[in-house]
């Protein structure tokens, strides 16, 4: 049986607080030994801390740190959540209906106070959420089996995620999703997820356009990705736009890793995505494509449309992959050419099942420089 507390440096836990700890916070945190991982639900149930102490920690931090008690690490507990809606089904009809209701409220511009759900009509919660924080460090923490997205900072600046391990095979189990954040470093992390390992966001549809705050200046380096819908992903909640991504020196390998680099958006999202630079990435295998760009994601989504997305300046250099279905997979729009400036340099893709790439719709310039697929030089898309 998994211990209640294991493997997280205490300094990593303390450093995520944005102002001095109160006496009660220090008393609680001093119970954790160096190298501990914190499972809030198990700690409360075992009497290590009280619910009041946990709430005090939450209330006393400007970081608004939220540790979801339903994301228990004990393998005998439901791996995703323990909601009264349906503890055995993390994607139950009740939760699906609540999600659709939430999307309807967002499309209608309802205030946040009206977007509330109780324990019977609940949504799966995130594990760690920071809101409007500056200078944040998340270091050395292991996150297990979250009900939903694991690390989700929103409107944060100067954020570092270092030496973090995420093991989460549940639905929508994204590892780290910075949303409308700037100056972010994600390094030396391990992701094994049921959805995107890293997914950069900037708001969905009406909310994203209202906030109009792009994510920008994000570095991902020295990370390892196993299972996931994508290794490093932009979208789909990207209505505020994104610019300046740098990915380097990462390793990815799993038959359950769908894509390596993925950009997903639509004319319900809109926004400009630009300046994506990827180099020195080594891939054992992925299920579909090394690079996938889709401008028509979720075409059946009920939402206001007419917000044309654009992707430009995407560069992959020295990326190798031993097995995939496609090399590059691009899905453009039917009426305007809004995928432009895609460059692959010194890339080697072996074991490509289809023997090539995939394209749909209008796609602009795609340049290959010293690249090969299955041993044959690629000169044009």
N, C-alpha and C positions, 0 to 999 in steps of 0.2 A: 504494500500500500504506500502511496506517495506521501512523503512527509509534509507537514503543514508549512514548513519554512525551509527553503533550500536555495542555494547558489545565486545570491545577488550581493555585490559589495554594498555595505551600508552607505558608503559615500555616494553611490549612485542613487540610492533611494532618497537620501537627504538632499542632494543637489537639485532635485526637481522642484523643490519649494522655492518660491520667488521672494519670500521675505522671512525674517527670523521666526523660528519655531517657538510656540508657547510652551509653558511648562508641561502641559498635558501631552502635547505632541512629542516632546523630548522623552517623556516617561514611556510613551508607547513605542517610539522608535528604538529606544535603548534596549528593548526586549529582543530585537532582531540581532542575531550574530552576523559577523562579516560573512559574505557568501550566501545570503539567504534570498530565496524567492518568496514573495508574499502572496498567499491565497487568502483574501480578505474573508471570504465566507467560512473557510475552515478555521481561521483564527478566532472569529467571533463564536462559532459553534463550540470550539474547544475551550472557551473561556480565557484565551490569551489576551483578548481585548474585548471591550464591550461595544455595542452598537453606538453608544453615546461617544465613546472615544474616537471611533471611526468618523462619526459625523463631525466631531470637533476638528479633526484633521482636515476634513473637506472644507469646513467653514472658515478655518484660519489660514487658508492658502489662497493667495491671489491667483495662483495657477489654476484654481478650480479643479484640482485633481479628483477624478471620479474612479473609484475602484469598484467595479460591478460585482456584488456579492454572489450573483447567480453563476458567474464563470468559475465554478469550483474545479480544482485540479484533481480531486479524489475520483479515481476511475469508476467508482461505484455510483457516482452522481451522474445524472444525465449530462452528456458531453457538451451540450450547448446552452441549456437553460433549464430552469425549473419553474416555469410560469404556470399559473393556474389555467391559462388558456388551453394549453395542451403540452404537458412536460415531456411527452414522448415524441413530439413532432415539432421540430424547430421551424418548419415551414407549413404549419397547420392552416386550415381555412380561415381561422380567426386572425392569425397574424397576417396572412395575405390580404384579408379584407381591411385590416388596420393600415397596412402599407398603402393600399390604393386610396384609402381615405386621407392619409397624410399627403400623398401626392396631389389629390384634389384640392386640399386646403392650401397647399403651396402654390398651385397654379392660380387659385383665386386670390392670392395675396393676403390670406388670413393672418392676423397677428399671431405671434408665437404663443400667447396665452391661450389661444383657441386650439393649438395643435397638441393637445394633451390626451394621454391614454392611460387607463387604469390597469390594474393587474389582471383584469379579465379580458381587456381588449388591447393587450400590450404589444409592443414591438420588441424585437431582440435588441438589447442594449450593446453599446460599445464598451470596451474595457478601460481604456485610458484616454481621457479627452482633456486637452488644454484649450482655453479660449482667451485670445488677446493677451498672450504672455510674451515677454521679452527675456532673452538669455535663459534658455531652458536646456538642461542636460538630462538625458535618459541614458543610463549606462549600466551595462552588466546585468540587465534584468532578463529573466526567462518568462515568457507568457505562454500559457497553455489553454487551449480549447475555449476560446472566447465565443460568446453567442453571436457576435457580429464583428465589425471592424475592430482591430486590436488597439493600435495606436493612432489616434486621430486628432492632431493639433489643428486648430482653426484660428486664422488671423494672428499667427505667431511670427516673431522675428528673432533671428539668431538662435536657431534650434539645432541641437546636436543629438543624434541617436547613435550610440556607439556600443559595440559589443553586446547587442541585444539578440536573443534567440526567440523566434516565434514558431510554435508548433500548433497549428490550428486547422483541422481538416473540415470544419463545419461550413455551412452555406454562407456566402458573402464574408468569408473569413479573411479579409484583407489583412496583411501584416502591418504596414505603416502607410497612412494616407494623409500627408500634409495637404491642407486645404486653405487656399488663399494665404499661404505662408511665404516668407522671403528669407533668403540666407539660411539655407538648411543643409546640414551635413549628415549623411547616413553612411556609416562606415563600420567595417568589421562585424557585420551582422549576418545571421543565418535565418532564412525564411523557408518554411515548409507549410504551405497554406492550402485552404480549400477554394481560394479565389486569388486575386492579384497579390503578389508578394509586396510590391510597392505600387501605390496608385496615387498619382498627383492630381489634385482636384482644385476647383475654384468656384463652386456653387452650381446648383442644378437649376436650369431654366430661369424662371422669374426671380428667384432668390439670387442667383448668381449675377444676373443683369442688374438687379437693384443694388447689390453690394459693390459690383464692378471692381473687384480686387483680385488681380491675377496672382497666381503663384509664380515665383521667379527666383532664380539663382539657387538651384538645388544641385548638390553633388552627391552621387552615390558611388562609393568605391570600396574595393576589397570585401565585397559581400558574396555570400553563397546562397543560391536559390535551388530548391528542389521542386516539390509539387507547387502548382499554381496556374491560374488562367494566363498570367503573364509575369515575367520577371520584373521588368521596370515598365510601368504603364502610365499613360497620361489620359485621364478621363474616367468614366464618361461625364461625370459632373464637373464640367470645365467651362461653363458659360462665361466666367470672368476672364478666361484666357490663360495662357501660360507662356513663359519665355525663359530660356537659358537653363538647360539641363545638361549636366556632365556626368557620364557614367564611365567608369574605368576600372580595369583590373578585377573584374567579377568572374565568378564561375557559376555555371548553371547546368543542371543535368538531372533529368527525370523523364520517364515516359508519360508522366502526368503533368508535365509542364507544357502548356499549350503554345505559348509564344515567348520570345526573348524580349523584344522591345515592341510595345503595343501602344497605338494611339487610337482612341475611340471617341467619336463625337457625332453630332447630327445637326439637322436644321432646326431641331427643338432646343439645342444647346447654343449653337453659334460660338463666336469667340475666335481669336487668333492664337494659334499654337506655333511657336517658332524657336529656332536655335536649339536643336537637339544634337548633342555630340556624344558619341559612344565609341570607346576604343579599348582594345586589349581585353576583349571578353571571350572566354573559352566556354563552349557549350558541348556537352556530351551528346545529348539528344533533347529535342522538343517535339511535341506532337504535330504542330501545324507549320508555323513559319518563324524564321529568325526575326524578320521585321514585318509587322502588320499595321497598316493605316486604314481605318474605316471611317468614312464621313457619313455613313448611313446606319449608325448603330441604333438598335431597337426601333425599327421603322413603324411598329404598331403601337408605340407609346402614345397615349392620349395626352396631347399637350399642344400649346400654341406653337406654330411653326413659322418659317420664313426668316430664320436667323442663320444666314449662311456661314458655315464653319470654314476655316482656312488653316492649312498646315504648310509650313515652308521651312527650308533650311534644316534638313535632317541628314546627319553625316554619321556613317558607321565606318570605322577604320580598324583593321586587324581584328576582325571578329571571325571566329572559326566555329563550325558546328559539324558534328559527325553524323547526325541523323535528323531528318525533318521531312515533312511532306512537301513544303515549298521553301524556296529561298526567301523571296520577298512577296508579300501579299498586299495589294493596294486596291481599295474600293473608293473610287471617286464619285462625284456628283454627275448628274446627267446633263446639266445645263450650264455649268461653269467649271473651269479648270482651277481647282483650289488645292491640289497637291503639287507642290513645286519645290525644286531644289533638293531632291533626294540624291545623295552621293554615297557610294560604297567604294572603299579603297582598301586594297590588300586583304580582301575577305576570301575565305575558303569554306565552301559549304559542300560537305560530302554526304553520301547516303541520302540524297534528296529523292524521295519516292517518285515524284512527278517529273523529275529531271529538269525543273525550271521554276519560273515565277508565275504569279497570277495577277491579272489586272481586270478591273471592271470600271466602266464609266470613263470620265475624262480625267486623265492624269498628265501632268506636265513633265518637265525634264527629269529623267532618272539616269544618272551617270554611274557607270562601272569603270573603275580604274584598277587594273591588275587583280581582277577577281575571277574565281572559278567556281563552277558547280559540277560536281561529280567528275572532276579532273579536266573539264573543258572550259576554256577561257570564255568569259561573258563579256561581250562588247556593247550590247544594247538590251534594253528592257523589252 
